[in-house]
Amino acid sequence: MKRGARGFSLLEVLVAFLIVALVLGAALPLIGQGLQGTHAAERRTMALLHAESRLAELAALGDPRGEARAGELPGGFAWRSQSQPVESGAGQRILLLRVSVTWRGARSGEDVALSTLLVVPEMLP
């Protein structure tokens, strides 16, 4: 090769490829973990949305029977709900509404649970 020629030698190119390979080798597992974390957060958010929806539906029905209900949802989610009367000294009927949504995740049987209190108006005779 002539003196003063411009460009990189084969050794310089190989060293650059080696550095890039080492950096990518270290970064790819971190990127994979980030994607898994994003997927888990997405599943948890979907479960919370399903739980909020079921809780709103249960509150709208105001089901005073206290029976447990369950069902399947799209995406591999399952829900369970229950309403039960709560003693109150104010002479009002109050229900404790509970909803839990489960799904298969990285850990077996992940779930979210929401609950609220609902004041049920008394029926007039």
N, C-alpha and C positions, 0 to 999 in steps of 0.2 A: 504494500500500500504506500502511496506517495506521502511524503511529509507534507503536513498542512492540509490534508484531505479532511473534509467535513463528514460528520456522521458518528455513529456509535460502533464500538467494537462488539464482536460476538460475546465476549465476556461481560461487557456492560449490560447487554440485552438480557443475558441469562440471569444476572444478578437482579435486574429489575423484575423479571418474571418470578423469580424466587421470592422476592419481597411481596409482590402482589399475591402470590399463592399463600404465603404465610398469613397475610392480613385477612384474606377471604376465608381461609381455614378457621381463623379465630372468630370472625364476624358471623359466619353462617349459623352456628349454634345459637348465638344471641338473637339473630333474626327469627329463627325457628321458635325460640321461647317467647319472643314478643308476639308472634302470630298466634301461638297457643293461648297466651294471656288475653289477646284481643277476642279470640273465639269464645273463651270462657266468660268474658265480660258481656259479650253479645248474648249468649245463652241465658245468663243471669238477668239481663235486662228484659229479654223476652219473657222469662218466667215471672218477673215482677209485673210486666204489663198484663199477662194473663191473670195473675192473682188480683190485680186492681180491678180488672174487668169482671171477674167472678164475684169479688166483694161488692162491687157496685150493683151487680145483678141481684145478689142475695139481699142487699139493703133495699132495693126497689121492691122486691117481693115481700120483704118483712116477714119471712116464714117463721111463725111462732112455735112450730111443732118441735123444733130442736133435733130433727133427724139429720143424720149425716148423709151427705151426697157425694158422689165421686164421678169422674169421667175422664175421657182421654181428649187431648188437644193435638192439633197438628204439630209436627216437628219433634215428636217423641216426648211431649210433656203430658203429665197426668195431674189432675187436681182433686182436692178433697175439701169439702166445706161442712161447717156445722154451725148451727145457731142454738144458743141456750139462754134461758131466762136468767136475769141477774136480779137479786133482791135489791129493792130500793125503798128507802123510807119516805119518799116523796109521793107515794101512791101512784107512780107511773110504771108502765110496763117497759122494761129495758131489756134488750137482747144483746148478748155478746156474740158477734159474728166473727168466725175464724175461717180463713182460706189458706191452704197450703198447696204449692205447686212443686212437683218433683220432676227430675229429668236425669238421664244418664250423662255424666260428665267425666272429666278427667279423674275425679274421685267418685267412688261409687255412691249413687243415690244422693245427689245434691238436691237441695230444696230451699224454697223461700216461703215464709209464712207472714200473713198480714192479719190483723184483727182490728175491730172497731166496735164501739157501742152505738146502738140504735134505739132511740126513744120511739116506741110504737104508740100511736094515738089510740085511745080507747074508742071502741065503737059505741055510738049512741043507741039507746034502746028503741 
